[in-house]
Amino acid sequence: MGGLNVEGQTARSRSRNSGTRALRRVFGVLAATGICFASAPPAFADPAAATRLADSGARGSGSPGSSNFGLSASTECVFGGDVIKSTPWSLQRILLDQLWEQATGKNVTVAVIDTGVDDSNRQLRGAMAPGSKSYVGGSGTEDIEGHGTRVAGIIAARPLKGTGFVGIAPDAKILSLRYSGGEGEKQGDSGTMSQAISAAVAAGAKIINISSDTADKEDNEGLRRAVANAVDAGALIVAAAGNDGADGKSADTYPASYPGVLAVAASDRNDERAFFSQAGDFVDVAAPGVGMVSTVPVNGQCTADGTSFAAPYVAGVAALLKEKHPTWKAAQIATRIEETAQRPGRGPNRFIGWGVVDPVAALSDDSTPGTSPKPDPPATVRSGEVVPMAVTMGESEAERERRIAIYVLGTGLALALVVAGSGVAVRDWRSRRGGRGGRAGQVGRAGRSGRAAGQ
């Protein structure tokens, strides 16, 4: 390219072209920075994203025609430890006395399809329904992983002196159907999960909690049929949305995405989507899923993050509604939960669905719901009225994304300017050095010519 050829030109001309090249480098660095930001992994967008863990990762036998499962949890804890004295934030947001005046979950059985439920924990001893079963060896009331015991506690843990933690529906019963978490080769897969779903329906459970999703977000025909049969039988399946949402992109997970399933995302203390919670149009509602206190095997409690622990929060509310309105269909219970949830807009979004569940509001509304939620009516403002601004707690997701973008672009610009300035300085230095060398050479040659002439 002729514009970049500096041979035979003056230092001034080289300086101008150096500036041009430096400017091009600035734009190049900024462009590269923008590309890196757009394709950054979840940990780059949010440092906390890299800390998301799972109980055991993908499990399952990997047999043909079946999908393996990964459990949606995030921490390990010691089994048989102490209880946590304070009341968890997820319960502080509820007026429990007002809630339990409406219902406590009495005479309602919730099937927990998970890694088993250890009934030796004092808060779960009186919560187990007869008929628990395992499809991976052992007993349905054994839990070597601890995941199912935590899920069950969020639903129906009994009150215990010395701790502020208790289940949302403290009089509900838990039917433990252990589809995974076996020892050795008996880990479980979509086949054992499908069997457990069928067993829950046969046992008459009207609320089924599934805090798992298929590995690699794979659909599965057998699981799809089992879910469809349960929905047709009148059961409400409450399923975790999954923990792969740190990038904010939409993706379907299963069984949460199947028709008739109430898909639950995780929310944080600000009633916003927890950074790890999977986004997608299939998300129906959100519930607390960060710092969730619950029961563990043998005795005691621990905290964990994940949509695994948001789903049973909603399942507990569903159990309360089932006690108060025993004739309501599954779709009506789901609709009531969705329409009374707290949300920023009139309708749903792909992050928290219809909003963050409000147990007291769901139980306090005695009107008969439809079988599908409807958006809130548009707000009408009369002349002269003042419309209050929406109150938000902390930094919103959009504000956080803008802040990160500004940081990244600012860093990229600073880097580009440093590179460009360094390039110009080096070229100027080389130019001056070359000019001095050229003049010295000319003087030398003139001297020699003079001496030759005088000889």
C-alpha atoms as one frame of an Amber mdcrd trajectory, in Angstrom:
protein
   0.000   0.000   0.000   1.557   3.347  -1.133   0.330   5.243   1.913   2.490
   3.069   4.175   5.692   3.414   2.106   7.936   5.878   3.964  11.194   5.250
   2.123  12.846   8.476   1.021  10.438  10.752   2.896  11.300  13.278   5.585
  10.938  12.721   9.292   7.804  14.881   9.292   6.177  12.635   6.759   7.149
   9.535   8.755   5.703  11.105  11.909   2.333  11.696  10.187   2.192   8.137
   8.925   3.214   6.868  12.351   0.237   8.704  13.826  -2.014   7.126  11.205
  -0.772   3.679  12.054  -1.112   4.375  15.757  -4.704   5.485  15.240  -5.407
   2.304  13.344  -3.933   0.327  16.201  -6.226   2.126  18.632  -9.278   1.089
  16.644  -7.896  -2.405  16.241  -7.347  -2.861  19.963 -10.788  -1.458  20.759
 -12.381  -3.780  18.221 -10.520  -6.761  19.625 -11.506  -5.742  23.149 -15.148
  -5.523  22.131 -15.000  -8.958  20.547 -13.414 -10.433  23.659 -16.073  -8.866
  25.860 -18.902 -10.130  23.679 -17.555 -13.680  23.785 -16.295 -13.619  27.349
 -17.001 -16.678  29.518 -19.339 -16.337  32.505 -16.453 -15.812  34.908 -15.376
 -12.718  32.948 -18.861 -11.179  33.106 -19.183 -11.811  36.823 -16.377 -13.052
  39.125 -18.903 -14.991  41.170 -19.779 -17.089  38.104 -16.598 -19.131  38.418
 -17.584 -20.243  41.928 -20.723 -22.035  40.890 -20.426 -25.695  41.934 -22.601
 -28.770  41.649 -23.096 -31.578  44.151 -21.574 -34.217  41.941 -21.738 -32.978
  38.345 -23.340 -35.222  35.746 -24.527 -38.569  37.028 -25.993 -41.605  35.440
 -25.214 -44.871  33.797 -25.094 -43.371  30.341 -27.170 -46.241  29.003 -28.502
 -45.930  25.459 -31.659 -43.917  25.141 -31.280 -42.153  28.459 -29.916 -38.788
  29.558 -27.605 -38.383  32.503 -28.454 -35.884  35.196 -26.610 -33.205  37.107
 -27.950 -31.904  40.398 -28.426 -28.164  40.757 -26.601 -27.323  43.970 -23.506
 -25.421  44.922 -21.875 -26.255  48.242 -20.662 -29.107  50.385 -21.269 -29.294
  54.115 -20.714 -31.559  57.097 -23.452 -34.082  57.856 -24.450 -34.418  61.487
 -23.410 -30.874  62.402 -25.114 -28.138  64.333 -28.245 -26.199  63.495 -28.190
 -22.554  62.437 -29.813 -20.439  65.120 -30.904 -17.436  63.077 -33.901 -17.295
  60.752 -32.839 -17.567  57.096 -33.433 -14.535  54.896 -35.674 -16.633  52.662
 -38.090 -16.994  55.583 -37.635 -13.479  56.942 -39.268 -12.164  53.768 -42.490
 -13.974  54.755 -44.953 -13.270  57.546 -44.998 -16.919  58.600 -47.760 -16.557
  61.185 -50.004 -14.940  58.606 -49.089 -17.614  56.071 -49.774 -20.549  58.383
 -53.123 -19.112  59.425 -54.179 -20.060  55.905 -52.589 -23.525  55.660 -49.649
 -25.620  56.882 -49.654 -28.407  54.291 -51.585 -30.879  56.420 -52.751 -34.017
  54.576 -50.707 -33.098  51.498 -47.936 -35.380  50.242 -45.076 -33.988  48.189
 -42.998 -36.497  46.248 -39.284 -35.628  46.264 -37.527 -37.326  43.349 -33.895
 -36.919  44.270 -30.956 -38.614  46.014 -33.093 -39.870  48.884 -34.168 -38.223
  52.140 -32.439 -39.103  55.401 -35.211 -39.290  57.970 -32.787 -39.472  60.884
 -32.584 -35.676  60.925 -34.763 -34.495  63.819 -36.630 -31.988  61.640 -37.635
 -34.713  59.168 -38.432 -37.672  61.417 -42.114 -36.878  61.541 -42.319 -35.637
  57.966 -41.973 -38.867  55.991 -44.905 -40.506  54.230 -44.989 -44.295  53.943
 -43.906 -45.847  50.668 -40.498 -44.237  50.096 -38.466 -46.221  47.583 -35.083
 -46.318  45.877 -34.339 -47.197  42.234 -30.564 -47.245  42.676 -30.182 -49.652
  45.576 -30.587 -49.100  49.275 -33.585 -47.299  50.728 -35.512 -44.195  49.837
 -34.752 -42.843  53.313 -30.997 -43.049  52.781 -29.088 -40.110  51.316 -25.351
 -40.417  50.821 -25.244 -37.167  48.820 -27.312 -34.914  51.099 -29.059 -33.199
  48.211 -32.499 -34.744  48.607 -32.461 -34.178  52.381 -31.863 -30.463  51.810
 -34.658 -30.304  49.241 -37.105 -32.061  51.587 -36.247 -29.747  54.480 -37.093
 -26.608  52.513 -40.524 -28.103  51.835 -41.525 -29.672  55.134 -38.903 -29.462
  57.922 -40.625 -29.483  61.301 -40.021 -26.674  63.820 -37.099 -27.310  66.143
 -36.101 -25.425  69.270 -32.846 -23.565  68.800 -33.158 -22.781  65.117 -35.130
 -20.279  63.051 -35.242 -22.610  60.060 -38.458 -24.464  59.261 -40.121 -25.781
  56.122 -42.541 -23.676  54.113 -45.241 -26.334  54.655 -44.311 -27.750  58.087
 -47.217 -30.222  58.218 -46.823 -31.652  54.717 -45.564 -35.201  54.176 -42.544
 -36.177  52.075 -42.533 -39.234  49.807 -38.899 -39.915  48.986 -38.297 -41.580
  45.625 -34.564 -42.024  45.206 -33.728 -42.005  41.506 -30.018 -41.138  41.870
 -27.225 -40.929  44.411 -26.609 -44.684  44.574 -23.290 -46.296  45.360 -20.966
 -47.882  42.801 -22.462 -48.177  39.331 -26.029 -47.487  40.476 -26.107 -43.757
  39.920 -29.421 -43.361  38.135 -30.452 -41.730  34.879 -33.550 -40.608  33.017
 -34.841 -44.168  33.177 -34.844 -44.300  36.976 -36.246 -40.774  37.101 -39.113
 -41.790  34.831 -39.820 -44.774  37.084 -39.867 -42.514  40.116 -42.309 -40.099
  38.443 -44.650 -42.986  37.629 -44.397 -44.258  41.201 -45.261 -40.813  42.578
 -48.396 -40.705  40.431 -49.363 -44.232  41.488 -48.958 -43.246  45.146 -51.385
 -40.358  44.637 -48.891 -37.514  45.116 -50.322 -34.307  43.640 -47.131 -32.268
  44.101 -43.847 -33.604  42.693 -40.503 -31.845  43.182 -37.613 -32.507  40.769
 -34.451 -30.535  41.524 -32.411 -31.954  38.642 -31.900 -31.355  34.947 -30.546
 -33.481  32.131 -26.865 -33.344  31.326 -26.111 -31.184  28.282 -29.769 -30.042
  28.324 -30.826 -33.114  26.379 -34.452 -33.923  25.697 -35.478 -37.525  26.321
 -38.480 -39.326  24.916 -39.025 -41.640  27.889 -38.830 -38.791  30.371 -41.128
 -36.692  28.226 -43.758 -39.454  28.309 -43.458 -39.928  32.074 -43.938 -36.202
  32.672 -46.895 -36.039  30.267 -48.562 -38.967  32.031 -48.092 -37.303  35.419
 -49.566 -34.030  34.135 -52.527 -35.904  32.653 -53.049 -37.590  36.029 -53.392
 -34.173  37.693 -49.992 -33.895  39.372 -48.141 -30.591  39.544 -44.460 -31.125
  38.772 -42.222 -28.380  40.145 -38.760 -28.499  38.551 -35.511 -26.559  38.888
 -34.589 -24.431  35.874 -30.871 -25.276  36.129 -27.650 -23.491  37.065 -26.012
 -22.825  33.694 -27.303 -19.285  33.209 -24.311 -17.155  34.178 -23.934 -16.008
  30.559 -27.528 -14.726  30.524 -28.335 -16.685  27.370 -31.619 -18.544  26.952
 -31.653 -22.336  26.781 -34.228 -25.010  27.504 -33.578 -27.527  30.281 -35.416
 -30.752  31.029 -37.708 -31.735  32.653 -38.371 -28.060  33.514 -39.191 -27.176
  29.877 -41.803 -29.881  29.355 -45.450 -28.757  29.031 -47.339 -28.649  32.302
 -44.199 -28.367  34.468 -43.776 -25.350  36.757 -40.177 -24.262  36.027 -38.474
 -22.401  38.872 -35.510 -20.041  38.571 -33.427 -18.845  41.535 -33.656 -15.300
  42.881 -31.348 -13.420  45.225 -31.953 -11.129  48.182 -32.854  -8.267  45.833
 -35.574 -10.326  44.132 -33.461 -10.449  40.985 -32.310 -13.522  39.094 -29.378
 -15.203  40.787 -26.444 -14.926  38.371 -26.225 -18.699  37.852 -29.935 -19.307
  37.239 -30.764 -20.514  33.735 -32.718 -18.017  31.645 -35.293 -18.951  29.033
 -38.855 -18.502  27.900 -39.730 -21.720  29.735 -39.084 -20.132  33.169 -42.409
 -19.734  34.974 -41.519 -18.262  38.349 -38.554 -17.596  40.627 -37.891 -18.246
  44.296 -35.029 -17.696  46.748 -32.042 -19.835  45.764 -29.019 -18.138  47.363
 -27.740 -18.927  50.851 -30.540 -21.445  51.421 -30.475 -23.056  54.850 -31.807
 -26.601  55.087 -31.495 -29.989  56.751 -28.669 -32.453  56.085 -28.314 -36.199
  56.733 -27.903 -37.461  60.313 -28.542 -34.083  61.909 -27.988 -30.348  61.583
 -28.214 -27.871  58.740 -26.079 -26.126  56.160 -26.432 -23.501  53.446 -26.306
 -23.937  49.675 -27.046 -22.069  46.451 -28.934 -23.318  43.414 -32.194 -23.623
  41.582 -32.386 -27.001  43.338 -33.404 -25.143  46.471 -35.645 -22.607  44.764
 -37.884 -25.354  43.381 -38.843 -26.885  46.785 -39.606 -23.394  48.081 -42.298
 -23.220  45.413 -43.331 -26.836  45.960 -43.964 -25.959  49.604 -46.227 -23.071
  48.590 -48.049 -25.418  46.213 -48.628 -27.822  49.120 -50.170 -25.013  51.172
 -52.488 -24.111  48.301 -53.449 -27.752  47.836 -54.476 -28.017  51.480 -56.502
 -24.815  51.384 -58.068 -25.560  47.997 -58.135 -29.353  47.645 -60.346 -29.247
  44.542 -58.053 -26.978  42.555 -56.320 -28.519  39.567 -52.556 -28.430  39.148
 -52.804 -25.701  36.511 -54.884 -23.538  38.860 -52.331 -23.861  41.661 -49.545
 -22.926  39.262 -51.558 -19.978  37.953 -52.184 -18.621  41.444 -48.459 -18.834
  42.262 -47.545 -17.051  39.017 -50.165 -14.300  39.115 -49.383 -13.337  42.731
 -45.596 -13.317  42.248 -43.673 -10.049  42.558 -42.386  -8.838  39.167 -41.059
  -5.640  37.632 -43.463  -5.617  34.676 -47.020  -6.591  33.819 -46.050  -9.974
  32.432 -43.258 -12.542  32.512 -39.667 -12.292  31.400 -37.097 -14.949  30.581
 -35.107 -14.443  33.788 -37.659 -14.782  36.606 -40.785 -15.732  34.684 -43.890
 -14.195  36.238 -41.836 -12.995  39.182 -40.549 -14.020  42.602 -43.057 -16.129
  44.497 -45.030 -14.362  47.237 -46.408 -17.116  49.518 -48.646 -14.860  51.619
 -50.196 -13.207  48.555 -50.797 -16.607  46.948 -52.606 -17.921  50.029 -54.513
 -14.735  50.798 -56.324 -14.531  47.448 -59.422 -16.719  47.694 -60.704 -16.082
  44.183 -60.743 -19.017  41.807 -57.853 -18.790  39.327 -57.869 -19.807  35.708
 -55.648 -22.471  34.225 -53.081 -20.056  32.778 -51.720 -16.742  34.074 -52.689
 -13.404  32.571 -50.655 -10.162  32.541 -51.559  -7.447  35.016 -53.941  -4.804
  33.633 -52.213  -1.616  32.473 -51.954   1.057  35.143 -54.270   4.049  34.642
 -53.126   7.464  35.783 -55.583  10.313  36.196 -54.614  13.896  35.601 -52.702
  15.395  38.495 -51.776  12.066  40.089 -48.194  11.304  41.009 -46.828   7.949
  39.902 -44.120   6.700  42.267 -40.931   5.359  40.764 -40.229   1.675  41.111
 -38.021   0.974  44.093 -35.034  -1.273  43.491 -32.636  -2.668  46.068 -29.014
  -2.694  45.041 -27.662  -2.703  41.510 -29.971  -4.026  38.827 -28.783  -6.550
  36.298 -28.871  -4.014  33.472 -26.875  -1.516  35.547 -24.325  -4.175  36.366
 -23.911  -5.086  32.696 -23.438  -1.420  31.749 -20.885  -0.947  34.490 -18.883
  -3.980  33.370 -19.026  -2.803  29.759 -17.697   0.633  30.738 -14.872  -0.940
  32.739 -13.873  -3.202  29.863 -14.021  -0.501  27.209 -12.177   1.943  29.443
  -9.428  -0.589  30.070  -9.231  -1.355  26.357  -8.994   2.341  25.483  -6.242
   2.933  28.040  -4.319  -0.059  26.713  -4.758   1.140  23.145  -3.482   4.620
  23.998  -0.443   3.162  25.745   0.340   0.976  22.739  -0.209   3.838  20.313
   1.872   6.288  22.320   4.668   3.775  22.660   4.613   3.173  18.923   4.849
   6.887  18.130   7.671   7.390  20.642   9.673   4.492  19.222   9.227   5.735
  15.668  10.255   9.276  16.595  13.311   7.957  18.382  14.273   5.837  15.388
  13.690   8.792  13.085  15.975  11.082  15.102  18.586   8.383  15.377  18.472
   7.759  11.643  18.725  11.524  10.895  21.836  11.914  13.076  23.412   8.910
  11.477  22.725  10.289   7.986  24.213  13.716   8.774  27.279  12.185  10.329
  27.815  10.105   7.248  27.520  13.162   5.027  30.068  15.119   7.071  32.457
  12.237   6.957  32.213  11.959   3.235  32.664  15.724   2.767  35.780  15.679
   4.918  37.301  12.931   2.970  36.522  14.742  -0.290  38.091  17.953   1.041
  41.218  16.160   2.043  41.410  14.509  -1.299  41.038  17.872  -3.070  43.764
  19.450  -1.022  46.195  16.703  -1.630
